[in-house]
Amino acid sequence: MGNAEPARLTQVILHGVHRGEPGSASIPRFAHAMTDEPVADLVGYLSEGTTGTAVEVSAGTAARAAQEAIPKAARE
């Protein structure tokens, strides 16, 4: 995941990844345990660690990405 994908990384952190295939990796969800600011900090840290380039992600950006990850029907 590169610098152009902070919203996608935010969604993975908040909602996890569960492929359901035997032997495939999964990532737990942290939406219940983290607020927007720590998520934004983690996204910036992980992005910099994988690309070598600092990424500024605001708490507002993390909040918007979290809402985008939820299907529209679920938010209504």
C-alpha positions as MATLAB code, in Angstrom:
seq = 'MGNAEPARLTQVILHGVHRGEPGSASIPRFAHAMTDEPVADLVGYLSEGTTGTAVEVSAGTAARAAQEAIPKAARE';
ca = [
       0.000    0.000    0.000;
       1.482    3.273   -1.000;
       1.047    6.908   -0.178;
      -1.872    7.236   -2.568;
      -3.979    4.809   -0.541;
      -4.374    6.167    3.010;
      -8.166    5.756    2.799;
      -7.820    2.081    1.889;
      -5.317    1.460    4.685;
      -7.655    3.250    7.103;
     -10.492    0.944    6.087;
      -8.291   -2.114    6.618;
      -7.307   -0.927   10.109;
     -10.878   -0.142   11.093;
     -12.750   -3.013    9.434;
     -10.097   -5.719    9.061;
      -9.624   -8.206    6.251;
     -11.140  -11.673    6.313;
     -10.656  -13.711    3.180;
     -12.241  -16.927    4.418;
      -9.863  -19.166    2.497;
      -7.987  -21.836    4.459;
      -4.455  -20.685    5.194;
      -5.068  -17.105    4.100;
      -4.079  -14.242    6.348;
      -6.645  -12.121    8.088;
      -6.388   -8.810    9.904;
      -8.620   -8.074   12.895;
     -10.805   -4.969   12.966;
      -9.979   -2.138   15.359;
     -12.945    0.223   14.830;
     -14.249   -0.605   18.297;
     -10.905    0.099   19.958;
      -9.447    3.156   18.196;
     -10.582    6.727   17.643;
      -9.844    8.750   14.503;
      -6.631   10.410   15.693;
      -4.737    7.211   16.614;
      -5.924    5.621   13.360;
      -4.588    8.605   11.408;
      -1.261    8.379   13.235;
      -1.007    4.652   12.514;
      -1.820    5.128    8.824;
       0.905    7.777    8.559;
       3.421    5.581   10.375;
       2.692    2.461    8.317;
       2.719    4.390    5.044;
       6.073    5.951    5.855;
       7.488    2.604    6.921;
       6.515    0.911    3.674;
       7.308    3.726    1.240;
       9.971    5.766    3.030;
       7.908    8.913    2.496;
       6.052   10.671    5.287;
       2.292   10.800    4.865;
       0.185   13.321    6.778;
      -3.224   11.880    7.574;
      -5.630   13.943    9.660;
      -8.232   12.587   12.058;
     -10.857   14.052    9.708;
      -9.437   12.086    6.802;
      -9.559    8.912    8.885;
     -13.167    9.627    9.864;
     -14.207   10.195    6.233;
     -12.457    7.013    5.112;
     -14.188    5.088    7.879;
     -17.602    6.307    6.685;
     -16.763    5.470    3.062;
     -16.030    1.901    4.104;
     -19.553    1.441    5.451;
     -22.126    0.651    2.775;
     -24.486    3.573    2.285;
     -27.533    1.526    3.270;
     -25.916    0.697    6.624;
     -25.434    4.387    7.453;
     -29.065    5.336    6.843;
];
